[in-house]
Amino acid sequence: MKRLLLVLTLLVAIHGSAEAQTSKTTIGGQTVSRYSSEYQNYTVPSYGYVRRYYENGAWHYYVNGSLLDYNYFGSLKTITSSMTFDVGKVGGLGRPETDQKFALIWQTFRETHSLNSEGRYKQTNGANTPANKLTLYEFAHYVAEARPAISINSIEKCPRCSGKRMRTGLTPTGAVGEVPCEDCNAYGSIAKQENFALIISGPMPPRPKLEELIKEGLIPDPASKLPPTPPPAPVAAPAQPKPFAEQNKPKEMAPAPKPAEVIAERPTRDLTPEERFSSAKSKAEAGDAQAQYELGLFYSQDFERAVALDYFEAFNWTKKASLKNHRMAQRLLAKFYELGRGTDKNLEEAIKWYRSSALLGCKQSQRWMGQMYHATFQGSKTYEDFIKKDISNLSEAYAWFLLGAEKSIPARPDIKIATAEELAFGPALTARDYSFETSTQSTCEGERDNVAKNTNFNRAISESAKSRYASLQSESADYMKANRPR
C-alpha cells in the first residue's frame, strides 16, 4: 500500500511538472504563461522602422505604412542605444556617422519638423518637409543652434526564437522541450530605440534667405496673404445750389467734433539685419542686457549674418549680459565655454553657466543638464572629471528632464510679441528663442521617458528622482528671487 501511494504521488508530481513546462516559466523573476497574453496570436504587420502620428485625438503607430498595435509594441523588451552624432563628419573614414544613419535621421527630422513663416524649423506632427539643398542647409543651422535629439524606433523579429515566442531549451524537469523565449519575453519581437544627440562641427553652409525659400515654394509668400485692395470710393455728385430763401437762413452751430480715435502706429516695414544690429549696439553700449545678448548672437552669427564672424566680440558682449542674470545669455556663454569659442575651452565654467541658466528657467539649459547626467551614466567620459558615474546619474537626469518638461513658458498669441506674464518671468525672448524654448518642453518629455525605460531605473531610483525634482523646483524658485535680471 505504501509503495502504491508513493507511485501515485510521483505520478501527480510528474503531471504537475509537465503541465508547468508547457504553460508557464519564470523570466526575470516574473511568471510568464504561454497562453495568458492577449497578444499570443497577434500577427506583427511588418518589421522595420516605426513612425508615430497624432490622429483624431490619439497617437497611432505605423510600421512600413501598416498600423501597429501600440499596446503590443509598448510591451516589448526594448534595447536602447544613445550616441552623439556629428552632422559635420558624416561619411568620414572610420566614423560612426555613416551615410545610412544620416539618411534615416534626415528623413525622421523632416517628418517631425516644418519651416515656419520666418524660414526656421519648428516641431510639427506629420510634417512632410521636402529634401533639397535649402532645407538641408537650414537643418545644419538648426542643429548648431538647438542641438536637437532624434529618436528612431524599430521593431524586429526576435533572432533567438525567430518570432515563434518559444525556443528549444531545458524545461523545469530537466527535459529538452519548448520554453518561452526570455530574449523577447515570449512576445516574438523586440523593440529598438536609437537616440541621437545631434551636433555639427566644421564649416557651416550659407543660411538660406527668406526670399530663396519663398522662391522654391518651401514657405508661402507673405504677399499672397495680403487682403485685396478695396475698390475706389464712388465720386460724389456735385452739390445742387440751394434756394435763395434757404441761403439766407441763420446758420446753426455745428456740433463739436468728436475726438479722433488714437490708433497705434505700425512700422511701415521690418528692419534689415544691419539696422537691427546698429540698434542693438547702441542699446548694448548703454548697458541694456537684452541688447548685449543680441550682440552676442550677431557676432557669433548664431542667427543672422549682419556683421563679420567674431567669437571674441560675441563672448565679451554675452558675458556682460550673463553677469546681469540674463538666462538666455548665460546659456550662450556656457556654449562658448563648452566649444572654446572666443575663450579657452573650459568645461567646468560651461557646467557652471548651464546650471545657472537652467535654474533661472531656461528650458534648453535644463535639457542640457539632463543630457549631461544621462550621457555620463551611459559611459560618456566628457564630464568624468566633474561628475562621478554611478546610479544617481539616472535620478539626476530624470529630475532635470522633469523640470524641462514643465509648461512654464507663457503662451504668446503673437509669436513676435511677449505677454505681460512672460515679462514678469524674465526678459522677453526673441521669436527664435521662444520657438526653441517651447519646443524643448516637449523634447524633454521624450528624453524623460527614455531615462525611465532604462533597465536600471527601478522603484527606488524613481522615488529618488521625484524627490530630487521637488528640490530642484525649490532651488530654482529661490535662485530666481536672489538673481533677478538687471
Disulfide bonds with the S-S distance in Angstrom:
none
